[in-house]
Amino acid sequence: MVFFLGLVIVGTSGCNASLPEPESPAARLYQQRCSQCHRLYGPTLLTPEMWAVMVTRMEQEMSRRGVAPLKVEEKQTILEYLRKHAYKPA
Ligand code: HEC
């Protein structure tokens, strides 16, 4: 029964289904830290350079809203993940 419920939940969370390497620690951290204020954006939305700028801007949003700041390692892990899978023009 628990197994069945799990399937239903995974099956209906369609929004995040397209994240690359969804089971990796980096993807999980990204989901945890970056979906608190808005839906999760796919890494291919931005280029690697734009992600660096965006995550820094999000740190400002976090402090403005009193959300716990990203630790140095967390920022590094999330950025590495986003940049690895980012939009890369041919
Ligand atoms: C404290 C709340 C908060 C958290 C946590 C947060 N964001 Fe945001 N995010 C915002 C707000 C507010 C905006 C819209 C304003 C803006 O674009 O600056 C936004 C906008 C964005 C956008 C732009 C979307 C667009 O269409 O332009 C991206 C991409 C984004 N966030 C990524 C992230 C990532 C990556 C993280 C995790 C590191 C994150 N956000 C965590 C508040 C947050």
py3Dmol code that shows the C-alpha trace and the ligand (Angstrom):
import py3Dmol

protein = """\
ATOM      1  CA  MET A   1       0.000   0.000   0.000  1.00  0.00           C
ATOM      2  CA  VAL A   2       2.774   2.373   0.916  1.00  0.00           C
ATOM      3  CA  PHE A   3       4.517   1.412  -2.278  1.00  0.00           C
ATOM      4  CA  PHE A   4       1.370   2.125  -4.231  1.00  0.00           C
ATOM      5  CA  LEU A   5       0.939   5.555  -2.618  1.00  0.00           C
ATOM      6  CA  GLY A   6       4.545   6.356  -3.424  1.00  0.00           C
ATOM      7  CA  LEU A   7       3.924   5.566  -7.057  1.00  0.00           C
ATOM      8  CA  VAL A   8       0.910   7.844  -7.175  1.00  0.00           C
ATOM      9  CA  ILE A   9       2.850  10.721  -5.645  1.00  0.00           C
ATOM     10  CA  VAL A  10       5.818  10.328  -7.975  1.00  0.00           C
ATOM     11  CA  GLY A  11       3.456   9.946 -10.898  1.00  0.00           C
ATOM     12  CA  THR A  12       1.628  13.182 -10.202  1.00  0.00           C
ATOM     13  CA  SER A  13       4.580  15.440  -9.428  1.00  0.00           C
ATOM     14  CA  GLY A  14       4.968  16.014 -13.138  1.00  0.00           C
ATOM     15  CA  CYS A  15       6.494  19.473 -12.790  1.00  0.00           C
ATOM     16  CA  ASN A  16       9.794  18.179 -11.501  1.00  0.00           C
ATOM     17  CA  ALA A  17       9.894  15.019 -13.565  1.00  0.00           C
ATOM     18  CA  SER A  18      12.160  16.598 -16.157  1.00  0.00           C
ATOM     19  CA  LEU A  19      15.020  17.469 -13.805  1.00  0.00           C
ATOM     20  CA  PRO A  20      18.235  15.764 -14.950  1.00  0.00           C
ATOM     21  CA  GLU A  21      19.746  13.212 -12.541  1.00  0.00           C
ATOM     22  CA  PRO A  22      16.703  13.549 -10.276  1.00  0.00           C
ATOM     23  CA  GLU A  23      18.075  11.145  -7.662  1.00  0.00           C
ATOM     24  CA  SER A  24      21.469  12.841  -7.256  1.00  0.00           C
ATOM     25  CA  PRO A  25      22.238  14.718  -4.017  1.00  0.00           C
ATOM     26  CA  ALA A  26      22.704  17.926  -6.022  1.00  0.00           C
ATOM     27  CA  ALA A  27      19.269  17.674  -7.635  1.00  0.00           C
ATOM     28  CA  ARG A  28      17.698  16.982  -4.260  1.00  0.00           C
ATOM     29  CA  LEU A  29      19.430  19.970  -2.700  1.00  0.00           C
ATOM     30  CA  TYR A  30      18.334  22.125  -5.616  1.00  0.00           C
ATOM     31  CA  GLN A  31      14.738  21.013  -5.138  1.00  0.00           C
ATOM     32  CA  GLN A  32      14.934  21.627  -1.428  1.00  0.00           C
ATOM     33  CA  ARG A  33      16.468  25.087  -1.527  1.00  0.00           C
ATOM     34  CA  CYS A  34      15.102  26.576  -4.725  1.00  0.00           C
ATOM     35  CA  SER A  35      11.426  25.651  -4.669  1.00  0.00           C
ATOM     36  CA  GLN A  36      10.485  27.511  -1.497  1.00  0.00           C
ATOM     37  CA  CYS A  37       9.285  30.681  -3.212  1.00  0.00           C
ATOM     38  CA  HIS A  38       8.421  29.586  -6.747  1.00  0.00           C
ATOM     39  CA  ARG A  39       8.275  26.494  -8.917  1.00  0.00           C
ATOM     40  CA  LEU A  40      11.537  24.832  -9.798  1.00  0.00           C
ATOM     41  CA  TYR A  41      13.064  26.062 -13.039  1.00  0.00           C
ATOM     42  CA  GLY A  42      14.767  23.596 -15.368  1.00  0.00           C
ATOM     43  CA  PRO A  43      18.556  24.025 -15.657  1.00  0.00           C
ATOM     44  CA  THR A  44      18.242  24.545 -19.421  1.00  0.00           C
ATOM     45  CA  LEU A  45      16.396  27.821 -18.818  1.00  0.00           C
ATOM     46  CA  LEU A  46      19.655  29.757 -18.502  1.00  0.00           C
ATOM     47  CA  THR A  47      23.292  29.616 -19.619  1.00  0.00           C
ATOM     48  CA  PRO A  48      26.017  28.747 -17.082  1.00  0.00           C
ATOM     49  CA  GLU A  49      26.989  32.425 -16.745  1.00  0.00           C
ATOM     50  CA  MET A  50      23.406  33.487 -16.175  1.00  0.00           C
ATOM     51  CA  TRP A  51      22.971  30.887 -13.448  1.00  0.00           C
ATOM     52  CA  ALA A  52      25.851  32.377 -11.482  1.00  0.00           C
ATOM     53  CA  VAL A  53      24.182  35.787 -11.640  1.00  0.00           C
ATOM     54  CA  MET A  54      20.749  34.370 -10.857  1.00  0.00           C
ATOM     55  CA  VAL A  55      21.800  32.372  -7.808  1.00  0.00           C
ATOM     56  CA  THR A  56      23.517  35.450  -6.370  1.00  0.00           C
ATOM     57  CA  ARG A  57      20.297  37.391  -6.930  1.00  0.00           C
ATOM     58  CA  MET A  58      18.352  34.623  -5.204  1.00  0.00           C
ATOM     59  CA  GLU A  59      20.642  34.902  -2.185  1.00  0.00           C
ATOM     60  CA  GLN A  60      19.508  38.506  -1.909  1.00  0.00           C
ATOM     61  CA  GLU A  61      15.857  37.398  -2.135  1.00  0.00           C
ATOM     62  CA  MET A  62      16.489  34.852   0.608  1.00  0.00           C
ATOM     63  CA  SER A  63      17.947  37.374   3.017  1.00  0.00           C
ATOM     64  CA  ARG A  64      15.154  39.817   2.205  1.00  0.00           C
ATOM     65  CA  ARG A  65      12.541  37.201   3.048  1.00  0.00           C
ATOM     66  CA  GLY A  66      14.302  35.766   6.078  1.00  0.00           C
ATOM     67  CA  VAL A  67      14.944  32.376   4.427  1.00  0.00           C
ATOM     68  CA  ALA A  68      18.087  30.636   5.724  1.00  0.00           C
ATOM     69  CA  PRO A  69      21.009  31.650   3.490  1.00  0.00           C
ATOM     70  CA  LEU A  70      22.787  29.113   1.284  1.00  0.00           C
ATOM     71  CA  LYS A  71      25.915  27.696   2.857  1.00  0.00           C
ATOM     72  CA  VAL A  72      29.048  28.025   0.737  1.00  0.00           C
ATOM     73  CA  GLU A  73      28.970  24.293  -0.102  1.00  0.00           C
ATOM     74  CA  GLU A  74      25.257  24.436  -0.899  1.00  0.00           C
ATOM     75  CA  LYS A  75      25.702  27.293  -3.320  1.00  0.00           C
ATOM     76  CA  GLN A  76      28.626  25.467  -4.922  1.00  0.00           C
ATOM     77  CA  THR A  77      26.703  22.204  -5.283  1.00  0.00           C
ATOM     78  CA  ILE A  78      23.602  23.875  -6.712  1.00  0.00           C
ATOM     79  CA  LEU A  79      25.575  26.031  -9.118  1.00  0.00           C
ATOM     80  CA  GLU A  80      27.653  23.101 -10.286  1.00  0.00           C
ATOM     81  CA  TYR A  81      24.484  21.132 -10.959  1.00  0.00           C
ATOM     82  CA  LEU A  82      22.728  23.967 -12.785  1.00  0.00           C
ATOM     83  CA  ARG A  83      25.762  24.841 -14.887  1.00  0.00           C
ATOM     84  CA  LYS A  84      26.451  21.246 -15.812  1.00  0.00           C
ATOM     85  CA  HIS A  85      22.952  20.924 -17.267  1.00  0.00           C
ATOM     86  CA  ALA A  86      22.546  24.527 -18.378  1.00  0.00           C
ATOM     87  CA  TYR A  87      21.597  25.795 -21.808  1.00  0.00           C
ATOM     88  CA  LYS A  88      24.678  25.702 -23.990  1.00  0.00           C
ATOM     89  CA  PRO A  89      24.439  27.411 -27.358  1.00  0.00           C
ATOM     90  CA  ALA A  90      26.070  25.305 -30.059  1.00  0.00           C
TER      91      ALA A  90
END
"""
ligand_1 = """\
43
HEC
C 13.309 33.712 -0.761
C 12.545 33.325 -1.924
C 13.295 32.680 -3.084
C 14.112 31.573 -3.046
C 14.445 30.688 -1.857
C 14.577 31.376 -4.406
N 14.026 32.315 -5.231
Fe 14.221 32.408 -7.254
N 13.014 34.059 -7.315
C 12.463 34.689 -6.219
C 11.739 35.876 -6.659
C 10.997 36.830 -5.738
C 11.875 35.928 -8.062
C 11.310 36.969 -9.026
C 12.115 38.226 -8.984
C 13.359 38.170 -9.780
O 13.356 37.612 -10.892
O 14.385 38.718 -9.307
C 12.662 34.767 -8.433
C 12.996 34.452 -9.744
C 13.801 33.390 -10.131
C 14.169 33.083 -11.481
C 13.779 33.895 -12.708
C 12.592 33.356 -13.419
C 12.291 34.221 -14.624
O 11.374 33.822 -15.339
O 12.952 35.244 -14.837
C 14.989 31.990 -11.441
C 15.621 31.284 -12.633
C 15.138 31.626 -10.063
N 14.392 32.477 -9.289
C 15.944 30.594 -9.610
C 16.160 30.284 -8.265
C 17.164 29.360 -7.785
C 18.147 28.602 -8.648
C 17.040 29.322 -6.430
C 17.880 28.528 -5.443
C 19.277 28.907 -5.361
C 15.945 30.212 -6.052
N 15.458 30.781 -7.195
C 15.478 30.394 -4.775
C 12.530 34.243 -4.915
C 13.249 33.153 -4.460
"""
view = py3Dmol.view(width=600, height=400)
view.addModel(protein, "pdb")
view.setStyle({"model": 0}, {"cartoon": {"style": "trace"}})
view.addModel(ligand_1, "xyz")
view.setStyle({"model": 1}, {"stick": {}})
view.zoomTo()
view.show()
